[in-house]
């Protein structure tokens, strides 16, 4: 199944934000609380509560960052 290219910016934002939320929330939880029995459930809860903020943020900020990078690079 292929997604039409017009949805590429939304798919990019969804995937990037999901990957970043998973990695960062795991890192923060392990650093702040250590590895413990409840970590997987807490990590999942953290991801599910953080992703709805991260997704629209990436969707809004990514085009702006692309323009800045375009101006700063040759």
PyMOL commands that set and color helices and strands:
alter all, ss='L'
color gray80, all
select helices_A, chain A and resi 5-33+39-72
alter helices_A, ss='H'
color red, helices_A
deselect
rebuild
show_as cartoon
